[in-house]
Amino acid sequence: MDRTGGSGGGSDHRQPEESKPLLGEMSAPEGNKMGAAPCRRALLHCNGMRYKLLQEGDIQVCVIRHPRTFLSKILTSKFLRRWEPHHLTLADNSVASATPTGYMENSISYSAIEDVQLLSWENAPKYCLQLTIPGGTVLLQAANSYLRDQWFHSLQWKKKIYKYKKVLSNPSRWEVVLKEIRTLVDMALTSPLQDDSIHQAPLEIVSKLLSENNNLTTQDHESIIVAIAPLLENNHPPPDLCEFFCKHCRERPRSMVVIEVFTPVVQRILKHNMDFGKCPRLRLFTQEYILSLNELNAGMEVVKKFIHSMHGPTGQCPHPRVLPNLVAVCLAAIYSCYEEFINSRDNSPSLKEIRNGCQQQCDRKPNLPLRLLHTSPDLVSQEATLTESRLKPVIVTSNEIHVEVERNNTTNQKMTAGVGNDSEPNLIDCLMVSPTCSTISIELSAQADRILGCYVEILKMLSDYDDWRPALASLLQPIPFPKEALAHEKFTKELKYVIQRFAEDPRQEVHSCLLSVRAGKDGWFQLYSPGGVACDDDGELFASMVHILMGSCYKTKKFLLSLAENKLGPCMLLALRGNQTMVEILCLMLEYNIIDNNDTQLQIISTLESTDVGKRMYEQLCERQRELKELQRKGGPTRLTLPSKSTDADLARLLSSGSFGNLENLSLAFTNVTSACAEHLIKLPSLKQLNLWSTQFGDAGLRLLSEHLTMLQVLNLCETPVTDAGLLALSSMKSLCSLNMNSTKLSADTYEDLKFAGRCFVPFCSPPPDLDTTSELS
């Protein structure tokens, strides 16, 4: 093999080919990085200049035919030679000219090139290299020495790659093939060329070789993997090679090659891959690698260490692509567990049908597997006429999943009793009676069950990292799981830990993802609330979610209205059991007049008075209502200004001292009030002008004001910590006509949104003149 290289044309003496298997080198002592040994071969780079691989370029060409007669010697003398300019292209098989005339009328095949070398004889043309071909020599003259060397190394590379493609396309003895692969890898590692194809070309050659030869032994597999390992540390494996790696992970999950060679490859994929959609086999390889780690003796402990190595020892993961890639792998693996069901999606019910039990038995095709169906209340009479055989458990088997449906006669009787009754049922009774009439159990195959357990456990691990939790919550907010998984009790029970972690996180960007991503679509809050398809408790997780949402910026009429419309029964049941959060919810519903129905209000009051905590909070509510009536009684001043440095407690004390039903103008400028004072401000029925200049009033307070102070006309937020999130809530205040947002965090986009909503501002000016900021409290 030609080893000519370097800018000076001298020989590049390389280390002899290793005779012992490389697997022995990788047995590093404990404490070393896994897979560190193959990296040593990657350090055998050529010293000196680095070049980009040429695919085409302009160069001078001269062809000299070997003289055989006296006349030919005269014709080929230096006096008769001429140089032709050509634009040469280095194709995969030959060197060709864009203008096939003259010397380059015919392309030169790499197989016809006997040697490529730099001209070194005395008086040779400057910056020249020669290609020895049968019957002559082709001279190429570049503009400078760097271009000459670039052409030299590029031609050598193309010629050798062409040779290896030929040699490895028809393997005879695998010992020879393995030696040629090692030589090919060393050539790529020591090449002075810098290009993605330098390492990718050998991988593609090996990939094609493996795809065309399926009868290799396990030892051959491992030897080839070890041989190409150095190339994989900085390059993604080609699709066919990924398929080969997947097969090795499935057949030999406990092989040391998986740990020592595949680990750095998978780490690089997770750190640098931008889109698994463009190369799904990379995702499949990562998936199989993680499953092979789970097959080791330590099992999930090894997987946990791998996840920790991807995150890093610090509190912040330095690689932003790791989490999205891990989540993508987990979602695809979980999806594959239910693939048998998803393939016949036309016969499976929607999530809403699963929850409400509204798909009828007659709508399903009898020749397809039974899909997670619930009996509709409308079909109870039909169910009563079914034969006894239909009342026995029905087991439907597919290749991967077995579904067992047990008929529940007791539940059917309860549902039958409710049919034909036009009166509105009791809310708590509705909660106690399940909306489904069938007990559903899903049995996965042993393999699918292991896959599901592994990847749900990984999602749990990801949720334990504080820096990953916001992004994980955002990725899972749209509920990216198939509806068959959501109806699988084991899956939802295991995933409950992740949802609980979201519910425990005080950051709004995390726990807000419990709600649906858009109106009309279920969120985790709905799925894990009593009556939801994933709820397996008496509402403990639901109470935890409501508690964190109410403690954040969701203490608003909109959120309370949503609970009253959809989850009033669970709220009342949990309040009846003494849950303090639910007691507070019911009190707020009464205080904000969320419930219009008088009977429902009386039922809520009865629920509150049935427990000690409820009775105490209801008495406090009654006391606040009496104070509110006194506060809103007509009379008192129409304009009021608090002294500077006043606090929320001072404002509360002042407003509890008399009647302020006539108060229209309130100035809290330069005081120390915060968003907490909004609970007192919303009790002023006639308030039209509010000055909050240079206070600590924030977004949470703005949300309350926007829902309750419907008559507010003038608002001064100059030098307050409000942000776009709170300011956007003001777009619902139809009566607001003047708004001062000077020295706030208002963005241009929010300004345009508010402007489009019809609000008129004074965004960059002093307070409106009609606000009295100088008068003192008498």
N, C-alpha and C positions, 0 to 999 in steps of 0.2 A: 504494500500500500504506500502511496506517495505521501511523504511526510514533509514536503517542502513548505516552508512558511516564513513569516517575518518579513519586515520591510527590506532587509538586506539580502534576501534570497538564500540564506544559509539554512542548514538542516535544523529542524526542531526536534532535539532528542527527548523522547518521552520515556516515562517509566514503563518497564515491561508489564505485560498483562498478568494480572493476579491469577494464581492457580487455585487458591483455596476459596471456598464459598464465602460470599460477603456476609452471610447471616452470622458467621462467627464474629465478625467485626462489630456487629450491632449489639452484642451482649455486653452492654455497658454496665458498670457497677451501679448499685442503688444510689439515688441522688442525682444521677445524670439525667438529662432530658431524653425522653423516649425518642428513638429514631435519630440519635445524634451521630451515629457512626457513618451513615451514608453521606453526611455533610462533608466529610473529609475529602471525598472524591470530588466534590463540587468546588474545592479550593484549587484544583489543578489548572487554573486559568493561565493563558499565555500572558507573559509580561509584555509591556510595550503598548503600541497604538491599538485602539479599538476602531472597528469599522462597521458601517451599516451595510447589510446585505444588499447588493445591487440586483435589481430586476431588469433594468434597461439603462442605456446611456449612449452618449456620443463618443466615438473613438476613431482613430486612424487605423486602417487595415492595409496590410501588405501580405501577399501570399507568394512564397518561393517554392517552386517545384524542384525536386531533387534532379539534377542534370544526369542524363544517361548518355548523351552524345556531345560531340564538340560544339555543334550548333546550339544545343540547349544550354551549354555552359555560357556561350556568348549572350544568349537571350536572357539569361538569369543573372547576368553580371550586375554589379551595383549601379553601373551607368544607365541601365535600362529599367531599373526598378521604379515603381511609382506607388504613392500612398493614396488610398481612397477614403474619404470620410463616410462613415456609416453610423446609423443609429441601431445598435445591437440590442436584442432582447434575449435574456437568459431564461428560456422556457424550461419546463420540467425535463424535456428529453433532448434538447439541442440548443445551439446558438444560432439565431436567425437575424437577418437584417430587415429593417422596415422597408428598405428599397433593394429588393433582391436582384441586383445587377453587379457586373464586374466580378471582383473576387468573391463576393458573398451571394452569387446567383443561387447557390444551393446552401441550405442550412448545414451546419456541422453537428453531427450527433455526438453526444458525450461518449458513447461507446467507441467512436472513431478517434477520440483524442487520446493519444498514448501518454502524453506527459504535458504538464503545465509548469513553466519555470520562468524566472526572471533572466533577462539577458545579462550575462556577466563577462563576455569576452571583450577584449580591448577594442576601442573604437566602435563599440556597438551603438546603435541609435539610442538617443536619450529617452528615459522613462518608457522602456519597451519590455514586453513579455512575449514569450513564444509558446505556441501551441503546436506540439508535434503530432502530425497526422500522417497516415500512410501516403507516401509519395511526395511529401513536402512539409513545409512549415508555414504556420500562420503567425504573422507578427502583429501585435496590437500596441499602438503608441498612445499614451495618455498625455494630458496636459501638464501633470506634475507627479511627483513621486507618491503622494498620498493617493491620488486616483489610480495610479498604476498598481499600488499594493491592494487597494480596494477591489479592483478588477481581478487581481491575482487570487485573493482569498475567496472571492465570490465564485469564480470559475472552479476553483478546487472543491468548494463546498458542493456546488451543483453536480459536479462530476462524481463525487464520492456518494452523495445521496442517491444518485441514479444507479450507481453500482449496488448499493445495499438494497435498494428496492428490487433489483433483479435477483440478487443472491438469496434474499429472504422470502421471495415469492414462491420458490420451489425448494423447501427445506428437505434435506435427505437425512442427515444425522443431527439429532438435537444437541449433541455436545458441541458440534461445529456452530450450530445456530446460536447457542448461548454465548459462545466466544465472540461471534460476530456482533451480537447485540451489545456485549460489553465494550467492544471496540467502537461501535457506533456511538454509544453513550459517552465514552471518553473523548471521542472526536468532537461531539457537541459541547462538552464541558470545557475543552481546551481551545476551542475556536476563538480567534480574535474578533469574530463577527458578533455584533450585538443586534439581535432582531428576535421578535417573538417566534418566528418560524424556525429558528436555529434549534430550539428545544422541542418545539411542537412537531417538526418533521420526523425525528426519530420515534416519538410517541405514536404518531399516526402509522408509521411503518410497523411497529410492534403490535399496535392495535389491530391492523389488518391481518397480520400474521396469526394472531390469536383467534380472530373471528373465523378464519378459514381452516383452523386446525382445532377441533373440539376433542381430540383423543389424547390430550396431554395428561401426564400423571400429575399427582399433587406436588411431587418434588419439582417437576418441570415448572409448574405454576409458581411456586415460591422462588425458584431460582431466577425466573424472568422478572418477577416483581422486585426482587432485591436488586437485580441488575439495572433496572430503569428508575429505581428509587431516587437517585440524585436529581434526575430531571423533573421530578414531580414536586420538588420543594418550592419551585418558583413558577410552576405552570399547572393549570387545570388539566386533568386527564381527558382525552377525547371521549366521545360518547361510547364507542365500542369498548374502549379500555375500562370505562366505568362499569359497563355490563360485566366484563371479566372480573373486576374487583368485587362487584356485588355477588357474583357466583362464588367467589372464594370466601367471602364473609359468611354466606349461607352454609357452605359445605364444611368450612374449617374455622368456625368462630373463635376457637381457642388457640389458633396458630399465633406464634410470636410475630409473624409478619404483619398480622392485623394491628397489633399494638405498636410495633416498632417502625413500620413503614407507613401504614395508613394514617396513623395519628397526625403527623405533620401535614399530610395531604388534606385531611378533613379540616384541620385547624385553618389552613389557608383558604379553603373553600368558604368556611363560615365567616372569615374575616373580610374577604375581598369580593365574594360573589354579589352581584348587583340584582340579578333577576333569574330565579330558578325556572321561570317560564321559558327562557331562551335555551336552557339546557337542563331539561327535567332529569336526565340521568345523573347529573351531579347531585341533585336532591335525593334520588333513589340510592345512590352510593352512600351518602351521608346517613340516610335512614338505616341501611343495612349495617353500616359500621357501628352505629349506636346500639342496634340490636345485638350485634356480636359482642360488644362490651357487656351487655346485660347477661349474656350466656356464661360469662366467667364465674369463678367460684364466689367472688365477692358481690357479683350481681350489680344492684343499683348503687352500691358504694363506689364502684369504678365509674359508673356513669356520672355520679355526683361529683367525683374528683375531676372528670373531664369537663363538666359544665363550669366548675370553679376555675379550671385552668383557662377556659375561654373568657370568663369574666375578668380574671386577674385578681391580685391580692388587695388592691385598693378599693375604696368605696365607690369608685366610678369606673365603669368599663371603658377602656380607651378605644375600643373598636365599635363604631355605631352600627355596623351591619350584622354583628353577631346575633343580637336578639331577634331581629326580623327573620333572619335565615333559620334560626332554631325554631321559631314559631311556625314558619312555613313547613319545615320538616315534620313537626308534630301534627299540624293540621292534615297534611297529606297522609301520614301514617294512620291517624284516627279515621280519616275518610276511607282508607283501604279496608279497615275492619268491617265496614258496613257496605262494601261495594256490591255485594250480592243484592241487597235491597235497593240500592241506588240505581242499579242497571235496569230495574223494572219500576222506575219512578212513576210511570204513567198509571200504575195500579196502587200507589201508596198515597195515604192521606196527607194533607197539609198539616202544618203544626197546629193551626187553629182547629182543624178537624180532630186531631189527636186530643187537644185540650178540651174541646167542647163535646166530642163524641157525636158529630153530626154526619159522618159518612155512613151511608146505608149499606147493609149487607148485599143487596141486590145490585149495587153499582159496581161490584168487583167482578173481574173476569175469573171464572172458576178454574181455569187452567194455569193461573199464575200463583206463586206462593202467597200465603196469607200475609197481609201487611198490618202492622200495629193498629188495629181497628178497635174502636169503642162502640158499644151499642147506643143508638140514639134513643132518647126518651119517647120519640114518636113511634118507635117500633116495638114498644114493650108488649102490646097486645099481640103482635106477630110472633114475638119470642115465646109467648105463653103457649102458642099452638105448635111449636116445634116438637119434633119427636124426641124421645128420651136419649137417643144416640147423639143428638145435637147438643144436649146438655152436658155431655161428657167432655173432659179436656181434649182440645184439638191440638195436635202437634204437627207442624208443617216443617219439613226438612229441606234445606238447600245445601249447596256444597259447603258453605261456610257457617250459616246461621240457622238456628232452630228457634222457632217462635211457638210458645205455648200460650193458649188462651183458655182461661178457666171461666166458665159462666158462674155468675154470682146471683143465686136466686133471691137471697135476702135483699140485696141492693135493688134488684128488679122490682120486688114488692114495694119497696119504699118509693121508687120512681113511679110505679103504677098508681100509688095513692095520690101522687101529686098531679097526675094527668087529668085534665078536665076541670081543675079548680082554677077559677079565674081570679081569685083574690091574691094579692101580693104576698108571697111567702115571707116568713120571718127571716131577717138577714143572717142571724146566727145559725138558724136551721139550715139555710142554704149553704153555709160554710161547712156544717157538720156532715151534710150529705154530699158525698163525692159526685162530681159531674159525670164520672165514668161508671159504666155498669159492668166492666170486665176487669179482671186482674191480669196484668200483662207481665210476662217474664220473657227475657231474651237470653238465649244461650249462644254464646260465640264458640267457635271451635277453639281448641287448646292454643293453636298458633295465634289466632286473632285475639284471644284473650290476653296472651303474653304481650303482644304488640300494644294493645290498648292500655294495659297496666303500665308498661314502660313509658309510653309517651304522655300519659296523663300525669305520671309521677314527675316527668321532666317539666311539665307546665307548673306543677307545684313548686319545684325547685326555682324556676324562673320568678315566680311570684314572691319568693323569699328575699330577693335582692331589691333593696329600696330604690336604687337608681334605675332598675329595669321595670319597676312596677307601673309607672305612668305610661310608658310605651306599650307594655303588655296589655294594660287595661284598654288602651285605645285600639290595639289590634283585635282584641276579643269583643269589643263593644258591639260590632254588627252581628255577633253570634255566628261565627263562620263554621259551624258544624252542621252536618246533615240532620234532618229532622228525626231520622231513625236513631241517631245517637242521643238526641235530647229525650227520646222516649225510652231509652235504655237506663234502667234504674242504677246499674253499677256505674255507668259513665257519669251520670249527673251526681251521684253520691260522692264519687271521687273528685269531681270538678268543684264540688261545693267548697273545698278548702281554698281554692283560688278565689272564688267569689267572696268568701269570708275575709280573705286578706285585703281585697279591694274595699270591703265594707269597714275594715278597721283602720284604713289609711286616712289620716286627717287631711291630706292634700285634696283640694277640690278637683284637680285634673285627674285624680285617680277615681274617687268614689262617684264623680259625676258620670263616669262610664258605665255605672250600673243601670242608668236609665237608657231608654231606647235611643238609637242613633237618629231617628226621625219619627214624626207623628205617624200613628197608625201601624207601627212595627213593634213587636215585642222586644223587650230588653231583659237583662238578667234580673232586674227588679221584679218584672212580671212573672218570669219563669220560676223563681224561687220564693214567691209569695204564696200563701195558702190558696189552694185551688189551682196553682200553676202546675205545669206538666212536670217540673223538676223538683217540686217541694216534697220533702220526705220527713218533715218535722212538724211541730205544732206552731210554727211561726217564729222560732227563735232567730233564724237568719233574717227573716223579713223585718223583725223588730230592730235588729242590728243595722240593717240597711236604712230603715226610716230614721233611726237615731242619728246616724252620721250625716244623712242628707238634711235633716232638720237642724242639726248643729252647724251646718254650713250656710250657704246662701239660698237654701231652698225653703226657707220659712216664709213662703209666699202663698197668696190666694190660689195661684195656678196649681201649685203642688198639692195644696189641701183639697182643691176641687177634684183633682185627679184621684186622690185617695177616696174622697167621698163617693165618687161615681163608680169606682172599680173595686176598692178594697175596704169599704166601710165595715163589712161583716168581719173580716179578719182583725181589723183594728178594735172593734167592740169586743170580740172574743178574747183577744190578748189583754185588753184593758180589764175585762172581767176577771182575768187571772192575775191581775196586779202588776202588769207591765207599765212602768212609769212613763216610758216614751209614748205608749199608746194612750195613756190617760191624758198626757199633755196634748196629743193630737186632737182628741175629742173635745178638750176644753177650748183649743184654738178654733175648732170648727164652730163651736157655739159662739165664741167671742167675735169671730169675723162674719157671722151670719152665713156660713157656708151651706147649712142645711135649711131648706125652705119648708119641708114637710113637718107639720106640727107633731105627728105621731112619732116620726123618727127622732125629733128633738127630745121628746119625752123618754123614748127608749134609751137615748144616749145619757140623759140625766139619770135614769134608773141604773144604767151600767156604772156610771161614775159613783153613785151613792152606795154601790154594793161592796166596795172595798175601802179600806182605811185611807190609802193614798189617793184614791179617786175622790172620796168625800172631802178630804182636806183641800185638794186642788180645786174642787168645784166650789167650796166655800170661798176660797181666794178669788175665784172667777166672779162670784156674786158680789164680793166686796169691790172688785175692780169695776164691775158694771155700775154699782151704786155711785162710786167716785166718778165714773165716766158721765153718768147722768147729771151729777152736780157740776162737773167741768163743762159740759155742753149746754147747761142751762143758760138761757139768754141773759146777757149782762156782762159786766166787766169791761176792760179796756179794749179798744180797737187796734192800738199800736203798742208794742212792747219791745224793749231792748234789754238784754241781759248784760251785766257788767263783764268786762274782760276777765279771763281766767276762770269763769264759771265752768262747772262740770256737769255731767249727766245727772248726778244726784241733785245738784242745785236746781236744775231745770225741773226734775220730777217733783222736788219739794215745792217749788213755786207753783206748778200747775195743779198740785193737790190742795192748794190753800184757798181756792175760791172758784168762781164761775168765769169761764173764758169763752162762752158761746159766741161773743161778738168779735173775738180777736181775728183780725184780718192781716195784720202786718207784724211779723216777728223777726227780730234781728239777733242772731247768735254770733255775729262777727267777732273774731279775735278771742273767742272762748276756747275751752278745752273739751267741748262736746265731741262725741264720736257717733258712729252709726247706731249705738245702743239707744240714743235718744229718739230714734225714729219711732219706737214703740209709743212714745208719749206724743210726738208730733202728729201722728195719724189720728189722734183723738180730737183734734181741733177741727170742728166741722166747717168753720167759716174762713179758714186760713187761705189767703190769696197770694201773699208775698212773704218769701222766706229768704233771709240773708245768712249764708253759712261761710262767709269769707274768712279764710285763714283758720279753719277748724280742721279736725281730724275725721270729718264725716266722709265715709267711703261708699263702696259699691253696694254693700248689703243694705245700708240705709236708703240708698236711692231706689232699690227695688221695692222696698216697703212704701216709700213715698209715691212711687208711680202707680201702685195698686190702690191706694186709699185716699190720697189727697187729690180728688178729681177736680176740685175747684181752683187748684193752684195756678196762678198766672205768671208770677215772676219768681225766678230762682237764681240765686247768686252762689256759684261754686268756685269762685276765684281762689286759687292757692289751696285747694283741697286735694287729698290723695286719690280722687276718683279716677277710674280708668275707662277704657272703651266698653268693657263688659257692663259697667253700671250705667254709663251714659246712654247706651243703646236702649235701656229699659224706659228712658224718658220719652221715647217715640210714641208710647201709648197714651201719653197725657195730652188729650185733645185741647184742653183749655190753656196750656202753657204757651205764652206768647213772648217771653223774654228770658233768655238764659245766658248767664255770664260764665264762661269756661276759661277765662284768662289764667295762665300759669298752671294748667292741668296737663295730664298725660293724654289729651285728646289727639287722635291721629286724623290724618286727612280723610281717610276712608270713612271713619265714623262721622266726621263732620258732614261729609256728603250724604251719608245715610240719614242723618237727622234732618238735614236740609231737604232731602227728598220726601221725608215723612211729613213735612209741613211746619216744622218748628222754626221759629224766627229767633236768631241768636244775637247776642253781643259777645262774640267769642274772644276778642282781643281788646278789651276796653275796661274802663273802670266800672264799678257797680252801677246799675241803673239808678237814675236820679230819684226815682220814686221810692227807693228803699232808704229808710232813715237809719243811718249808721252812726249818728252822733248823739242822739238823745239818750238820756240815762233813765234807769228805772227809778221812779219816785217812791 
